[in-house]
Amino acid sequence: MSQVAQSKGRAGFIAGFLFAPLALYLTFVIWPYVQTFGYSFTDWSGQSPVFDFVGLDNYSALLKDEVFRAALWHNLLLLVFVPVTTILLALFFAFMLNAGGRGGAGGVQGVRGSGLYKIVYFFPQVLSLAILAVLFGAVYRSDQGGLLNGLLVRTGLVDPQRPVEWLNEPDLVLWCLLLVVVWHGVGFYLVLFSAAMQSIPKDIYEAALLDGAGRGQTFFKVTLPLLWDSVQTSAVYLGIAAMDMFVLVSTMTSGSFGGGPDHHSEVMATVLMRNFLYFGRSGYACAMGVVMLVLTLILSIITLRATRRERIEF
């Protein structure tokens, strides 16, 4: 009986500690999702407490909204290029910093000065997205005062009278934003992959080198399989980031809440905020939010299943 009472007391103690965090989570995270889902079936304006039920009208309007469809296509492009580019660069740099140096008496080691390189690569992660927007706004300036145009003019690749309009060129603006996201994210995932690589026994690398494996074979046959869990998690997080992009697009591109020129940098988050705050179509914006949530969940599940592999123990 004493063991049963002790077990019940322990369960009550644990439940007491879990109740407050769970209540806060339900109140401030789950409940807003439920409200958004409910408002998506109404014509709520965002200010008036009075609204009418419109059923699936908001969702059917989304299918006809050319701006939203263009934004969805841009998010899908970013969803492909942001994770792939960021992970490939982070893996390459992490491998070079941890196992890319010459093998010596101490065994396999990274390139000289790898500790300093990690700090330098991680530095962009310290900056907020708002600061990045200001920084790269100066880089992409459409006159000779911009970093890119200044370099191109001085090297004679661009006419001084016709500098490149980086953020106003329909075919360039999305790729310029992609570069900012990759530059910001590579350092964080480099450190993440470096920490995972440091947990791999050096004996494995040394055995591979003794067997005649080159750097490329060592990376693909040893490093990548042992880091696959970290790569899988990184792909999910980067996919979620690619589905957002609101801060950079809204601060770096033209138009109300960004998206210019002529909606060529539009993403779903900017269309949502414009309808919610600017046009007063909050119910319609909530429908967009539900679509973004569903797409993010679907893409996360697909990524986890597509990249699932048997766990390798070492």
C-alpha positions as CSV (number, residue, x, y, z in Angstrom):
1,M,0.0,0.0,0.0
2,S,2.9,2.4,0.8
3,Q,4.3,1.8,-2.7
4,V,0.9,2.6,-4.3
5,A,0.6,5.7,-2.2
6,Q,4.1,6.7,-3.1
7,S,3.4,6.2,-6.8
8,K,0.2,8.2,-6.6
9,G,2.1,11.0,-4.7
10,R,4.8,11.1,-7.4
11,A,2.2,11.2,-10.2
12,G,0.4,14.1,-8.5
13,F,3.7,16.0,-8.0
14,I,4.6,15.6,-11.7
15,A,1.1,16.6,-12.8
16,G,1.2,19.7,-10.6
17,F,4.4,20.9,-12.3
18,L,3.0,20.1,-15.7
19,F,-0.3,21.7,-15.3
20,A,0.8,25.4,-15.4
21,P,3.1,25.0,-18.5
22,L,0.4,23.0,-20.3
23,A,-2.3,25.5,-19.5
24,L,0.0,28.4,-20.8
25,Y,0.7,26.4,-23.9
26,L,-2.9,25.7,-24.6
27,T,-3.9,29.3,-23.9
28,F,-1.2,31.2,-25.9
29,V,-0.3,28.6,-28.6
30,I,-3.1,26.2,-29.3
31,W,-6.1,28.5,-28.7
32,P,-4.9,31.1,-31.3
33,Y,-4.7,28.3,-33.9
34,V,-8.2,27.3,-33.1
35,Q,-9.5,30.8,-33.3
36,T,-7.7,31.4,-36.6
37,F,-9.3,28.2,-38.0
38,G,-12.7,29.5,-36.9
39,Y,-12.3,33.0,-38.3
40,S,-11.2,31.6,-41.7
41,F,-14.9,30.6,-42.3
42,T,-16.1,34.2,-41.7
43,D,-16.0,37.6,-43.2
44,W,-14.3,39.1,-40.1
45,S,-12.8,42.5,-40.8
46,G,-10.4,42.4,-37.8
47,Q,-11.9,45.3,-36.0
48,S,-15.6,44.8,-35.7
49,P,-16.8,42.0,-33.3
50,V,-19.7,41.4,-35.7
51,F,-19.1,39.0,-38.6
52,D,-21.0,36.5,-40.7
53,F,-20.3,32.8,-41.5
54,V,-19.3,32.4,-45.1
55,G,-18.3,28.8,-45.2
56,L,-15.6,27.9,-47.7
57,D,-15.8,31.2,-49.6
58,N,-12.4,32.4,-48.4
59,Y,-10.7,29.1,-49.4
60,S,-12.3,29.2,-52.9
61,A,-11.2,32.8,-53.3
62,L,-7.7,31.7,-52.5
63,L,-7.7,29.4,-55.6
64,K,-8.6,32.4,-57.8
65,D,-6.2,34.9,-56.2
66,E,-3.3,35.3,-58.6
67,V,-1.1,37.2,-56.1
68,F,-1.5,34.4,-53.5
69,R,-0.7,31.7,-56.1
70,A,2.4,33.6,-57.2
71,A,3.4,33.9,-53.5
72,L,2.9,30.2,-53.0
73,W,5.1,29.5,-56.0
74,H,7.8,31.7,-54.6
75,N,7.6,30.0,-51.2
76,L,8.0,26.6,-52.9
77,L,11.1,27.8,-54.8
78,L,12.6,29.0,-51.6
79,L,11.6,25.8,-49.9
80,V,13.8,23.9,-52.4
81,F,16.8,26.2,-52.6
82,V,17.1,27.5,-49.0
83,P,17.5,24.1,-47.3
84,V,19.6,22.5,-50.1
85,T,22.0,25.4,-50.5
86,T,22.3,26.1,-46.7
87,I,22.9,22.5,-45.7
88,L,25.4,21.8,-48.5
89,L,27.5,24.8,-47.7
90,A,27.3,24.2,-43.9
91,L,28.3,20.5,-44.4
92,F,31.2,21.4,-46.6
93,F,32.6,24.1,-44.3
94,A,32.0,21.9,-41.2
95,F,33.8,19.0,-42.8
96,M,36.7,21.2,-43.7
97,L,36.9,22.7,-40.3
98,N,36.8,19.3,-38.5
99,A,38.4,16.8,-40.8
100,G,39.6,18.7,-43.8
101,G,43.2,19.3,-42.6
102,R,46.2,17.2,-43.2
103,G,46.6,14.2,-41.0
104,G,49.5,14.3,-38.7
105,A,50.8,12.8,-35.5
106,G,47.6,13.8,-33.8
107,G,45.5,12.0,-36.3
108,V,42.8,13.6,-38.5
109,Q,42.2,17.3,-37.8
110,G,40.6,20.3,-39.3
111,V,42.2,23.1,-41.2
112,R,44.4,25.5,-39.3
113,G,42.5,28.2,-37.5
114,S,39.3,26.3,-37.5
115,G,38.2,27.8,-34.1
116,L,38.5,31.3,-35.5
117,Y,36.6,30.3,-38.7
118,K,33.7,29.0,-36.6
119,I,33.3,32.3,-34.9
120,V,33.5,34.2,-38.2
121,Y,30.9,32.0,-39.9
122,F,28.6,32.1,-36.9
123,F,28.7,35.9,-36.6
124,P,25.7,36.5,-39.0
125,Q,23.5,34.4,-36.8
126,V,24.1,37.0,-34.0
127,L,22.5,39.7,-36.1
128,S,18.7,40.1,-36.1
129,L,16.8,39.9,-39.4
130,A,16.0,43.6,-39.2
131,I,19.7,44.5,-39.0
132,L,20.4,42.1,-41.9
133,A,17.7,43.9,-44.0
134,V,19.5,47.2,-43.4
135,L,22.9,45.7,-44.1
136,F,21.9,44.1,-47.3
137,G,19.8,47.1,-48.3
138,A,23.2,48.9,-48.5
139,V,24.7,46.0,-50.4
140,Y,21.9,45.9,-53.0
141,R,21.6,49.7,-53.4
142,S,20.8,50.6,-57.0
143,D,23.5,53.2,-57.4
144,Q,27.2,53.2,-57.2
145,G,27.1,53.7,-53.4
146,G,25.9,50.1,-53.2
147,L,28.6,47.5,-52.4
148,L,27.7,45.2,-55.4
149,N,27.2,48.0,-57.9
150,G,30.3,49.8,-56.7
151,L,32.5,46.7,-57.2
152,L,30.9,45.9,-60.6
153,V,31.4,49.5,-61.8
154,R,35.0,49.6,-60.7
155,T,35.8,46.4,-62.5
156,G,34.1,47.6,-65.6
157,L,31.4,45.0,-65.7
158,V,28.5,47.5,-65.3
159,D,27.9,50.8,-67.0
160,P,28.1,53.6,-64.3
161,Q,25.1,55.2,-65.8
162,R,23.0,52.0,-65.7
163,P,23.7,50.2,-62.4
164,V,21.9,47.0,-61.6
165,E,18.5,47.4,-59.8
166,W,19.0,44.3,-57.6
167,L,15.8,44.6,-55.6
168,N,13.8,46.1,-58.5
169,E,14.6,43.6,-61.1
170,P,11.8,41.0,-61.3
171,D,14.2,38.2,-62.3
172,L,16.8,39.0,-59.6
173,V,14.9,40.1,-56.4
174,L,13.9,36.6,-55.2
175,W,17.5,35.3,-55.6
176,C,18.9,38.3,-53.8
177,L,16.6,37.5,-50.8
178,L,17.7,33.9,-51.1
179,L,21.3,34.9,-50.7
180,V,20.6,36.8,-47.5
181,V,18.8,33.8,-46.0
182,V,21.6,31.5,-46.9
183,W,24.3,33.9,-45.6
184,H,22.4,34.2,-42.3
185,G,21.8,30.5,-41.8
186,V,25.0,28.8,-42.9
187,G,26.9,29.7,-39.7
188,F,24.4,28.3,-37.4
189,Y,24.2,24.9,-39.2
190,L,27.9,24.8,-39.6
191,V,28.3,25.0,-35.8
192,L,25.5,22.4,-35.4
193,F,27.2,20.0,-37.8
194,S,30.6,20.7,-36.3
195,A,29.3,19.7,-32.9
196,A,27.9,16.5,-34.4
197,M,31.1,15.7,-36.2
198,Q,33.2,16.2,-33.0
199,S,31.2,13.3,-31.4
200,I,32.4,11.0,-34.2
201,P,35.4,9.0,-33.1
202,K,38.6,10.0,-34.9
203,D,39.5,6.4,-35.2
204,I,36.7,6.0,-37.9
205,Y,38.3,8.7,-40.0
206,E,41.8,7.3,-39.5
207,A,40.6,3.8,-40.5
208,A,39.0,5.1,-43.6
209,L,42.2,7.0,-44.6
210,L,44.3,3.9,-44.0
211,D,42.0,2.0,-46.3
212,G,42.8,4.4,-49.0
213,A,39.6,6.5,-48.9
214,G,39.9,10.1,-50.2
215,R,38.4,13.2,-48.6
216,G,35.3,12.9,-50.8
217,Q,34.8,9.2,-50.0
218,T,35.3,9.9,-46.3
219,F,32.6,12.6,-46.4
220,F,30.0,10.6,-48.3
221,K,30.7,7.2,-46.7
222,V,31.5,8.2,-43.1
223,T,30.6,11.7,-42.2
224,L,27.2,12.1,-43.9
225,P,25.6,8.8,-42.8
226,L,26.6,9.6,-39.2
227,L,25.2,13.1,-39.4
228,W,22.0,12.2,-41.1
229,D,19.8,12.9,-38.0
230,S,21.2,16.4,-37.8
231,V,20.7,17.0,-41.5
232,Q,17.1,15.8,-41.3
233,T,16.3,18.1,-38.5
234,S,18.0,21.0,-40.2
235,A,16.0,20.4,-43.4
236,V,12.8,20.7,-41.4
237,Y,13.7,23.9,-39.7
238,L,15.0,25.5,-42.9
239,G,11.8,24.5,-44.7
240,I,9.8,26.3,-42.0
241,A,12.0,29.4,-42.4
242,A,11.5,29.3,-46.2
243,M,7.7,29.2,-45.7
244,D,7.9,32.5,-43.7
245,M,10.4,35.1,-45.1
246,F,8.1,37.9,-43.9
247,V,10.7,40.1,-42.2
248,L,13.2,40.2,-45.1
249,V,10.6,40.6,-47.8
250,S,8.6,43.3,-46.0
251,T,11.7,45.4,-45.1
252,M,13.9,45.0,-48.2
253,T,11.4,45.1,-51.1
254,S,9.0,47.8,-52.4
255,G,5.3,48.0,-51.8
256,S,3.1,47.9,-48.7
257,F,4.5,45.0,-46.6
258,G,7.0,44.4,-49.5
259,G,6.5,42.0,-52.3
260,G,7.7,44.3,-55.1
261,P,8.4,44.9,-57.8
262,D,5.0,43.9,-59.2
263,H,4.6,41.0,-56.7
264,H,7.8,39.3,-57.9
265,S,9.1,38.8,-54.4
266,E,5.7,38.1,-52.8
267,V,5.5,35.3,-50.2
268,M,2.4,34.0,-48.5
269,A,3.2,35.8,-45.2
270,T,3.3,39.2,-46.9
271,V,0.0,38.6,-48.7
272,L,-1.5,37.5,-45.4
273,M,-0.4,40.6,-43.5
274,R,-1.5,43.0,-46.2
275,N,-5.0,41.5,-46.3
276,F,-5.1,41.5,-42.5
277,L,-3.8,44.9,-41.7
278,Y,-4.1,46.9,-44.9
279,F,-7.3,45.7,-46.7
280,G,-9.2,44.7,-43.6
281,R,-9.9,41.2,-44.9
282,S,-9.0,39.4,-41.7
283,G,-11.1,36.3,-42.3
284,Y,-9.5,35.9,-45.7
285,A,-6.1,36.3,-44.1
286,C,-6.9,33.7,-41.5
287,A,-7.7,31.3,-44.4
288,M,-4.2,32.0,-45.7
289,G,-2.8,31.3,-42.3
290,V,-4.6,27.9,-42.2
291,V,-3.2,27.0,-45.6
292,M,0.3,28.0,-44.5
293,L,-0.1,25.8,-41.4
294,V,-1.3,22.8,-43.3
295,L,1.4,23.1,-46.0
296,T,4.1,23.5,-43.4
297,L,2.9,20.4,-41.5
298,I,2.6,18.4,-44.8
299,L,6.1,19.4,-46.0
300,S,7.6,18.6,-42.5
301,I,6.1,15.1,-42.6
302,I,7.2,14.5,-46.1
303,T,10.7,15.7,-45.3
304,L,11.0,13.5,-42.3
305,R,9.7,10.5,-44.1
306,A,11.7,11.1,-47.3
307,T,15.0,11.5,-45.4
308,R,14.3,8.7,-42.9
309,R,17.2,6.2,-42.6
310,E,18.2,3.5,-40.3
311,R,20.0,4.9,-37.3
312,I,23.8,4.2,-37.3
313,E,25.3,3.6,-33.9
314,F,29.0,4.3,-33.2
